[in-house]
Amino acid sequence: MKQIWLMALSLIVAGGSGRAQTPAEQPLIFVADLRGQLVAPAAVDTTATAKATGVLVGNRFTVHGSFSGLSSPLRDLEKKPDDPGVHLHRGARGETTPYFHGLQVRLNADGRSGIFFGTATLTPDQLKRLLATETYVDIHTVKYEPGEVRDQWRALDAVAAAERKAALEQASPHPEHPLETGSCHRRTTIESP
């Protein structure tokens, strides 16, 4: 059932232009299962969870997800209602970095659960990192400012992601270093056990 839903989502996102799609235009689906134990630089003991799906078409990454059980309100809800604390970041597992895209949120009545969504236009560097599992999504709360839950984006078709990354690297061998727009964290790296 899940595969049928994902295939339908791919067809909807791809649209019907009537022409053959290039490999870069083929939809590539990513998933994330956000949990407290995945937060860096230190794991968080929380019952909060979130799940997200992302669809990459060209350089546009469209994200939809849901969360529940947050320990406190979203960190930036009062200061930045249009960017309350659900973010896309570049970085491998164990790294914390500034975010490059804030997602919109619709809260449920309890203020501790809801949905998040948005579309980011990725730079070539951000695109390569997403394809290499070096991009993560996290949710920041008042109680856990650095993040209450987090996970790396993982392509459902790892082979297609690796092929697309290799094609990008051949096309532009010099990596970009884009300015980051967010200011969630300073960059740190921790060792995995």
C-alpha positions as CSV (number, residue, x, y, z in Angstrom):
1,M,0.0,0.0,0.0
2,K,2.8,2.4,0.9
3,Q,4.5,1.7,-2.4
4,I,1.4,2.5,-4.4
5,W,1.0,5.8,-2.5
6,L,4.6,6.7,-3.2
7,M,4.3,5.8,-6.8
8,A,1.1,7.9,-7.1
9,L,2.9,10.8,-5.4
10,S,5.8,10.5,-7.8
11,L,3.4,10.7,-10.8
12,I,1.6,13.7,-9.4
13,V,4.9,15.6,-8.7
14,A,6.4,14.7,-12.1
15,G,3.4,16.1,-13.9
16,G,2.4,15.3,-17.5
17,S,4.5,17.5,-19.8
18,G,4.2,15.0,-22.7
19,R,7.9,14.7,-23.1
20,A,10.4,12.2,-21.9
21,Q,12.0,13.2,-18.5
22,T,15.8,13.3,-18.2
23,P,17.3,11.3,-15.3
24,A,17.6,14.6,-13.2
25,E,13.9,15.3,-13.7
26,Q,12.8,11.8,-12.6
27,P,11.2,12.0,-9.1
28,L,13.4,10.6,-6.4
29,I,11.7,9.9,-3.0
30,F,13.3,10.5,0.4
31,V,12.2,9.5,3.9
32,A,13.1,10.6,7.4
33,D,12.0,9.1,10.7
34,L,12.8,11.7,13.3
35,R,13.7,10.6,16.8
36,G,15.4,12.1,19.9
37,Q,18.3,9.6,19.9
38,L,19.4,11.0,16.5
39,V,19.8,14.6,17.7
40,A,23.4,16.0,17.7
41,P,25.5,17.0,19.4
42,A,23.7,14.9,22.1
43,A,20.7,12.6,22.0
44,V,17.5,13.7,23.6
45,D,15.3,11.6,25.8
46,T,11.8,12.3,24.4
47,T,8.7,10.5,23.4
48,A,8.3,12.9,20.4
49,T,8.4,11.5,16.9
50,A,8.0,12.7,13.4
51,K,7.9,11.2,9.9
52,A,8.6,13.0,6.7
53,T,8.6,12.3,3.0
54,G,10.5,14.4,0.4
55,V,10.2,14.3,-3.4
56,L,13.1,15.6,-5.4
57,V,12.4,16.7,-9.0
58,G,15.3,18.5,-10.7
59,N,16.6,20.8,-7.9
60,R,13.3,21.3,-6.2
61,F,12.8,19.3,-2.9
62,T,9.2,19.2,-1.7
63,V,8.7,18.0,1.9
64,H,5.6,16.9,3.8
65,G,5.6,15.4,7.3
66,S,3.9,15.1,10.7
67,F,5.0,15.2,14.3
68,S,3.5,14.4,17.7
69,G,4.4,14.4,21.4
70,L,6.7,17.4,21.5
71,S,7.7,18.3,25.1
72,S,7.1,22.0,24.6
73,P,6.1,24.6,22.0
74,L,8.1,25.1,18.8
75,R,11.2,27.2,19.6
76,D,10.6,30.1,17.3
77,L,6.8,30.1,17.1
78,E,6.4,33.5,18.8
79,K,9.4,35.3,17.1
80,K,9.0,33.8,13.6
81,P,5.5,32.3,13.0
82,D,6.4,31.7,9.3
83,D,9.5,29.8,10.4
84,P,8.8,28.3,13.8
85,G,11.5,25.7,14.1
86,V,11.3,22.8,11.5
87,H,14.3,23.0,9.3
88,L,16.4,21.5,6.5
89,H,20.1,21.4,7.3
90,R,23.2,20.3,5.4
91,G,25.4,17.9,7.4
92,A,26.2,14.3,8.0
93,R,25.0,12.2,11.0
94,G,26.5,13.7,14.1
95,E,27.1,17.2,12.6
96,T,25.1,20.3,13.5
97,T,25.0,23.2,11.0
98,P,22.9,26.3,10.3
99,Y,19.7,25.5,8.4
100,F,19.2,26.5,4.8
101,H,15.4,26.2,4.6
102,G,12.6,26.6,7.2
103,L,9.4,24.7,6.7
104,Q,5.9,25.9,7.3
105,V,3.9,24.3,10.1
106,R,0.2,23.8,10.9
107,L,-0.2,22.9,14.6
108,N,-3.0,20.9,16.0
109,A,-5.1,22.3,19.0
110,D,-2.6,20.8,21.5
111,G,0.3,22.8,20.2
112,R,2.6,19.8,20.4
113,S,1.6,18.0,17.2
114,G,0.9,18.9,13.6
115,I,2.2,18.9,10.1
116,F,5.1,20.6,8.3
117,F,5.6,21.2,4.6
118,G,7.4,23.3,2.0
119,T,9.5,23.3,-1.1
120,A,13.2,24.2,-1.3
121,T,15.1,25.1,-4.4
122,L,18.5,23.5,-3.8
123,T,21.9,24.8,-4.9
124,P,24.2,22.3,-6.6
125,D,26.0,21.7,-3.3
126,Q,22.8,21.2,-1.3
127,L,21.6,18.8,-4.0
128,K,24.8,16.7,-3.9
129,R,24.6,16.6,-0.1
130,L,20.9,15.4,-0.2
131,L,21.8,12.7,-2.6
132,A,24.7,11.6,-0.3
133,T,22.6,11.4,2.8
134,E,24.3,14.5,4.2
135,T,21.1,16.6,4.7
136,Y,18.9,16.3,7.7
137,V,15.5,17.6,9.0
138,D,15.0,18.5,12.7
139,I,12.4,20.1,15.0
140,H,13.4,22.7,17.6
141,T,11.4,23.2,20.7
142,V,11.6,25.6,23.7
143,K,12.8,22.8,25.9
144,Y,15.2,21.4,23.4
145,E,16.5,24.4,21.5
146,P,19.2,22.6,19.5
147,G,16.5,20.0,18.4
148,E,14.1,17.6,20.0
149,V,13.9,15.1,17.0
150,R,16.0,14.7,13.9
151,D,16.9,12.3,11.1
152,Q,19.0,12.2,7.9
153,W,17.1,12.2,4.6
154,R,17.5,8.8,2.9
155,A,16.6,8.1,-0.7
156,L,14.3,5.1,-1.1
157,D,16.3,4.3,-4.3
158,A,19.9,4.6,-3.1
159,V,21.3,3.5,-6.5
160,A,19.4,6.2,-8.4
161,A,20.6,8.8,-5.8
162,A,24.2,7.7,-6.2
163,E,23.9,7.8,-10.0
164,R,22.4,11.3,-9.9
165,K,25.1,12.5,-7.5
166,A,27.9,11.1,-9.8
167,A,26.3,12.8,-12.8
168,L,26.2,16.1,-10.9
169,E,29.9,15.8,-9.8
170,Q,30.9,15.2,-13.4
171,A,29.0,18.2,-14.6
172,S,30.4,20.6,-11.9
173,P,33.6,19.3,-10.3
174,H,34.1,22.4,-8.1
175,P,31.8,22.3,-5.0
176,E,29.8,25.4,-4.1
177,H,29.9,26.8,-0.6
178,P,26.6,28.6,-0.3
179,L,25.8,31.0,2.5
180,E,23.5,29.5,5.0
181,T,20.4,31.4,5.9
182,G,19.6,30.0,9.3
183,S,21.3,30.3,12.6
184,C,20.3,27.3,14.6
185,H,23.7,26.1,15.5
186,R,27.4,26.5,15.1
187,R,28.9,23.7,13.1
188,T,30.2,20.8,15.3
189,T,31.0,17.2,14.6
190,I,30.9,14.3,17.0
191,E,32.2,10.8,16.6
192,S,29.7,8.0,16.3
193,P,30.3,5.1,18.6
